[in-house]
């Protein structure tokens, strides 16, 4: 939903909703890999989580760059670059929140 709102805030661009849902859903694949690593060997989570987070950020940068520049007619590169940077940096808190495996998951 955050990706859809940020794309609409740029104006003029209408990215398909199912594509955005698919891009957002890839985060769960990386987190499943990191959690599986934590189940197998406890300390591998701390290596796998940043690695999958960086891989997801690179994947989203490349695919969203293609979507942004293909769909948005009014080309303002500074806004697009800030949006891409925000999407990449948002992966770190998202992965941390999704990977919080504890009883008290709100804190």
C-alpha positions in Angstrom: 0.0 0.0 0.0 2.9 2.3 0.8 4.4 1.7 -2.7 1.1 2.5 -4.4 0.6 5.7 -2.4 4.2 6.9 -3.2 3.7 6.2 -6.9 0.5 8.1 -7.0 2.0 11.0 -5.2 4.5 11.4 -8.0 1.5 12.2 -10.3 0.6 10.8 -13.7 1.8 7.3 -13.1 -0.5 4.3 -12.7 1.3 1.1 -11.9 -0.7 -2.1 -11.9 -1.9 -3.0 -8.4 -1.1 -6.6 -8.8 2.5 -5.8 -9.8 3.0 -3.7 -6.7 1.5 -6.4 -4.5 3.9 -8.9 -6.1 6.9 -6.6 -5.5 5.9 -6.2 -1.8 5.4 -9.9 -1.4 9.0 -10.8 -2.2 10.0 -9.5 1.2 8.3 -12.6 2.8 10.4 -14.9 0.7 13.6 -13.4 2.1 12.3 -13.5 5.6 11.3 -17.1 5.3 14.8 -17.9 4.2 16.3 -16.0 7.2 13.9 -17.6 9.7 14.6 -21.1 8.2 18.3 -20.3 8.7 17.6 -19.4 12.3 15.8 -22.6 12.9 18.7 -24.7 11.4 21.5 -22.7 13.1 20.7 -19.8 15.4 23.4 -17.4 14.4 22.9 -17.8 10.7 19.9 -15.4 11.0 22.2 -12.5 11.7 24.0 -13.1 8.4 21.0 -14.1 6.3 18.7 -11.3 7.3 21.0 -8.4 6.1 21.9 -10.4 3.0 18.3 -11.0 2.0 17.5 -7.4 2.8 20.2 -6.1 0.5 19.2 -8.5 -2.2 15.5 -7.4 -1.9 16.5 -3.7 -2.0 18.6 -4.2 -5.2 15.8 -6.2 -6.8 13.2 -3.5 -6.0 15.5 -0.8 -7.2 16.0 -2.4 -10.6 12.3 -3.4 -11.1 10.8 -0.2 -9.7 13.2 1.9 -11.8 11.8 0.2 -14.9 8.2 0.7 -13.7 8.7 4.3 -12.7 10.4 5.4 -15.9 8.0 3.5 -18.1 4.7 4.4 -16.4 5.3 8.0 -15.3 5.0 10.4 -18.2 6.2 13.5 -16.5 9.9 12.8 -15.9 11.3 14.4 -12.8 14.4 12.4 -12.0 15.1 13.8 -8.6 11.7 12.7 -7.2 12.1 9.3 -8.7 15.6 8.8 -7.3 14.4 9.8 -3.8 11.5 7.4 -4.1 13.8 4.6 -5.2 16.2 5.4 -2.3 13.2 5.4 0.1 12.0 2.0 -1.2 15.5 0.5 -0.8 16.1 1.9 2.7 12.6 0.9 3.9 13.6 -2.8 3.5 15.8 -2.7 6.6 13.1 -1.7 9.1 10.5 -3.9 7.3 12.8 -7.0 7.5 13.6 -6.2 11.1 9.9 -6.0 12.0 8.9 -9.1 10.0 11.8 -11.1 11.4 11.0 -10.2 15.0 10.5 -13.7 16.4 9.5 -13.2 20.0 6.5 -13.5 22.2 6.3 -9.8 22.7 6.1 -8.8 19.0 5.0 -5.2 19.5 8.2 -4.1 21.1 
